[in-house]
Amino acid sequence: MSGRNPSASSRQAARGPDEKRALARRPPLGAQEIQARVLHRDGLILIIDKPAGLAVHAGPSKAPSLEDCFDALRFGLPRPPALAHRLDADTSGVLVLGRHPKALAKLGRLFQGRDVEKTYWAVVQGSPPAEEGMFDQSLLKLNTRSGWSVKVSDKGQPARTRYKVMGRGPDMTWLELKPETGRTHQIRVHCAAAGCPVIADRLYGTSAPDQLLHLHSRGIVLPLSKNKPPVVVVAPPPPHMLKALAACGWAGDSGSG
């Protein structure tokens, strides 16, 4: 009969390659999980608290990524939001998404124009050379057969990171870092070059198999409108950093900036 339902196999065959890939990829976080990570929402942007250990986009490996969860963040709009910038897979914290093309274009201009203030927290091994200062070594990205990495080099691009000691513990230091440029792995390489690599940095320091990187995108200041105050958002430290932060004197968000 002409009205019968097509078989499962015929429905699958009728689907295009993009839909097949989407069906084959389950989001690494459920809808409620990713929605619970929304720190700020308005008509232009979403700001979410990215978990550590999850890439923001699939990349060449096509592995599960945070982007796979964005369909649950439409909140009534016809399309999911998109990344306005990037965080390393191992870094947790504040991540900005644009909710539509005009918003993404505006965010792109803000990030490219250095109008966005970003603050990171890190717990590092050892200690930097002073209580506060500037890391200003140029950085060069290297591609090798085994992958890529970044190193300090006079042939690289200028990179500047302001740092401030927030507290100290046994053989570790809690740092606040404000990058003034946006180079790949900038904070991680600058800290390692200063003799104080971020704890659990498998590329530029040392890491045990069960450790997660102690680098957190703590806060952001976004001047979205000339007529309104900037959007200011902070993300709570991730669970894997709490013990080290407490050892360095952190007393919880009610007791520190």
C-alpha positions as CSV (number, residue, x, y, z in Angstrom):
1,M,0.0,0.0,0.0
2,S,1.2,3.5,-0.8
3,G,0.5,4.7,2.8
4,R,2.7,2.3,4.6
5,N,5.7,3.5,6.7
6,P,9.1,3.0,5.1
7,S,11.4,0.5,6.8
8,A,14.2,1.6,9.1
9,S,16.8,0.7,6.5
10,S,15.1,2.8,3.8
11,R,14.8,5.8,6.2
12,Q,18.5,5.5,7.0
13,A,19.4,5.4,3.3
14,A,17.3,8.5,2.6
15,R,19.3,10.5,5.1
16,G,22.2,12.7,3.9
17,P,25.8,12.3,5.2
18,D,25.6,15.2,7.6
19,E,22.4,13.8,9.3
20,K,24.0,10.3,9.5
21,R,27.1,11.8,11.2
22,A,24.9,13.7,13.6
23,L,22.9,10.6,14.5
24,A,26.1,8.6,15.1
25,R,27.5,11.2,17.5
26,R,25.9,11.5,20.9
27,P,26.6,14.7,22.7
28,P,29.1,14.2,25.5
29,L,26.8,16.2,27.8
30,G,23.1,15.8,28.0
31,A,20.7,18.8,27.5
32,Q,20.2,19.4,31.2
33,E,24.0,19.1,31.9
34,I,25.0,21.7,29.3
35,Q,22.1,24.0,30.2
36,A,23.2,23.9,33.8
37,R,26.5,25.3,32.7
38,V,25.1,28.5,31.3
39,L,26.5,31.4,33.3
40,H,24.9,34.3,31.3
41,R,22.3,34.5,28.6
42,D,20.9,37.4,26.6
43,G,19.7,38.0,23.0
44,L,23.2,38.1,21.6
45,I,25.4,35.7,23.6
46,L,25.6,32.8,25.9
47,I,28.5,32.4,28.3
48,I,29.0,28.8,29.6
49,D,31.3,27.1,32.1
50,K,33.3,24.7,29.9
51,P,34.3,21.4,31.6
52,A,38.0,20.4,31.6
53,G,39.1,17.6,29.3
54,L,36.6,18.2,26.5
55,A,37.6,19.8,23.2
56,V,35.4,22.8,22.1
57,H,35.2,21.5,18.5
58,A,35.9,18.1,16.9
59,G,38.9,19.0,14.8
60,P,40.4,16.5,12.4
61,S,39.8,13.6,14.8
62,K,36.1,14.1,14.7
63,A,36.0,13.1,18.4
64,P,33.0,14.2,20.6
65,S,33.2,17.8,21.5
66,L,31.4,20.6,23.2
67,E,29.9,21.8,19.9
68,D,27.9,18.6,19.8
69,C,25.9,19.9,22.8
70,F,25.0,23.3,21.3
71,D,21.7,22.2,19.9
72,A,20.4,22.1,23.5
73,L,21.4,25.8,23.8
74,R,19.1,27.3,21.2
75,F,16.6,28.6,23.8
76,G,13.9,29.3,21.2
77,L,16.2,30.5,18.4
78,P,16.2,28.7,15.0
79,R,19.9,27.7,15.1
80,P,22.3,26.7,17.8
81,P,24.9,29.1,19.1
82,A,28.5,29.0,17.8
83,L,32.0,29.6,19.3
84,A,33.2,33.2,19.6
85,H,36.7,32.1,20.7
86,R,38.5,28.9,21.8
87,L,39.7,27.2,25.0
88,D,42.2,24.3,25.1
89,A,40.5,21.0,25.6
90,D,42.2,20.7,29.0
91,T,41.2,24.2,30.2
92,S,38.0,24.8,32.1
93,G,35.8,27.8,32.6
94,V,34.3,30.8,30.8
95,L,33.5,30.3,27.1
96,V,31.6,32.8,25.0
97,L,29.1,31.7,22.3
98,G,27.3,33.9,19.8
99,R,23.6,33.2,19.3
100,H,23.3,34.3,15.7
101,P,25.6,35.6,12.9
102,K,25.4,39.3,13.8
103,A,26.3,38.5,17.3
104,L,29.3,36.4,16.2
105,A,30.5,39.2,13.9
106,K,30.3,41.7,16.8
107,L,32.1,39.3,19.2
108,G,34.8,38.7,16.5
109,R,35.5,42.4,16.3
110,L,35.7,42.7,20.1
111,F,38.1,39.8,20.5
112,Q,40.3,40.9,17.5
113,G,40.4,44.4,18.8
114,R,41.7,43.3,22.3
115,D,38.6,44.9,23.9
116,V,37.8,41.8,25.9
117,E,39.4,41.4,29.3
118,K,40.1,37.7,30.2
119,T,41.2,36.4,33.5
120,Y,42.6,33.0,34.2
121,W,43.5,31.2,37.4
122,A,46.3,28.6,37.4
123,V,48.1,26.6,40.1
124,V,51.7,26.1,39.1
125,Q,54.6,24.1,40.3
126,G,57.2,26.3,42.0
127,S,56.9,30.0,41.8
128,P,57.3,32.9,39.2
129,P,60.2,35.3,39.5
130,A,58.2,38.1,41.3
131,E,54.9,38.7,43.1
132,E,53.6,40.2,39.9
133,G,54.8,41.2,36.5
134,M,54.6,40.5,32.8
135,F,55.6,37.4,30.7
136,D,56.5,38.9,27.3
137,Q,58.4,36.2,25.4
138,S,57.5,35.7,21.7
139,L,55.9,32.3,20.9
140,L,56.4,30.1,17.9
141,K,54.2,27.2,16.9
142,L,56.0,24.1,15.7
143,N,54.6,21.2,13.6
144,T,56.2,17.8,13.9
145,R,55.4,14.3,12.9
146,S,54.1,13.5,16.4
147,G,51.9,16.6,16.5
148,W,52.5,20.3,17.3
149,S,53.6,22.4,20.2
150,V,54.6,26.0,21.1
151,K,58.0,27.3,22.2
152,V,59.6,30.6,23.2
153,S,61.4,32.0,20.2
154,D,62.6,35.3,18.9
155,K,61.2,34.2,15.5
156,G,57.7,33.8,17.0
157,Q,54.8,36.2,17.4
158,P,54.7,38.7,20.3
159,A,52.9,37.4,23.4
160,R,52.2,39.2,26.7
161,T,50.7,37.8,29.9
162,R,50.3,39.8,33.1
163,Y,50.5,37.7,36.2
164,K,49.9,38.2,39.9
165,V,50.6,35.8,42.8
166,M,47.3,35.2,44.7
167,G,48.6,32.6,47.2
168,R,51.2,30.0,47.9
169,G,51.2,26.4,49.1
170,P,53.7,23.6,49.5
171,D,55.8,23.8,46.3
172,M,53.0,25.4,44.4
173,T,51.6,28.9,43.6
174,W,48.1,30.2,42.8
175,L,48.4,32.8,40.0
176,E,45.9,35.2,38.4
177,L,46.8,35.7,34.7
178,K,45.5,38.2,32.2
179,P,46.7,37.6,28.6
180,E,47.1,40.7,26.5
181,T,47.5,38.7,23.4
182,G,45.8,35.5,22.3
183,R,48.5,33.1,21.2
184,T,48.0,29.3,21.2
185,H,49.0,27.8,24.6
186,Q,50.2,31.3,25.6
187,I,49.7,31.0,29.4
188,R,51.0,27.4,29.6
189,V,54.2,28.2,27.7
190,H,54.9,31.4,29.5
191,C,54.5,29.7,32.9
192,A,56.8,26.8,31.8
193,A,59.4,29.2,30.5
194,A,59.4,31.1,33.8
195,G,60.2,27.8,35.6
196,C,56.7,27.4,37.0
197,P,54.7,25.1,34.7
198,V,51.0,24.7,35.3
199,I,50.2,21.6,37.4
200,A,49.4,18.6,35.2
201,D,50.5,20.2,32.0
202,R,51.4,17.1,29.9
203,L,53.0,19.1,27.1
204,Y,55.0,21.7,29.0
205,G,55.4,20.2,32.4
206,T,54.7,16.9,34.1
207,S,51.4,15.1,34.6
208,A,50.1,11.9,36.2
209,P,47.7,9.8,34.1
210,D,44.7,10.8,36.3
211,Q,45.5,14.5,36.7
212,L,43.7,17.3,34.9
213,L,45.3,20.6,34.0
214,H,45.1,23.2,36.7
215,L,44.2,26.1,34.4
216,H,40.8,27.8,34.6
217,S,39.2,30.6,32.5
218,R,38.0,32.4,35.6
219,G,36.3,35.5,34.2
220,I,35.6,37.8,31.3
221,V,34.6,41.4,30.8
222,L,32.7,42.0,27.5
223,P,31.9,45.6,26.4
224,L,29.0,44.7,24.2
225,S,27.3,48.1,24.1
226,K,28.5,51.6,24.4
227,N,25.3,52.5,26.3
228,K,25.3,49.7,28.8
229,P,27.8,48.4,31.4
230,P,30.0,45.6,30.2
231,V,28.9,42.0,30.7
232,V,31.0,40.6,33.6
233,V,31.0,36.9,34.3
234,V,33.0,34.6,36.5
235,A,33.1,30.8,36.6
236,P,33.6,28.8,39.7
237,P,36.8,26.8,39.9
238,P,36.5,23.1,38.7
239,P,36.4,20.3,41.3
240,H,39.9,19.0,40.4
241,M,41.5,22.4,41.3
242,L,39.8,22.9,44.7
243,K,42.3,21.0,46.8
244,A,45.3,22.9,45.3
245,L,43.6,26.3,45.5
246,A,42.7,25.7,49.2
247,A,46.3,24.7,49.9
248,C,47.3,28.1,48.4
249,G,44.9,30.0,50.7
250,W,41.7,30.2,48.6
251,A,38.8,30.4,50.9
252,G,36.0,30.0,48.4
253,D,34.3,32.5,46.1
254,S,32.9,34.5,49.1
255,G,36.5,35.1,50.2
256,S,38.4,35.9,47.0
257,G,38.1,37.6,43.6
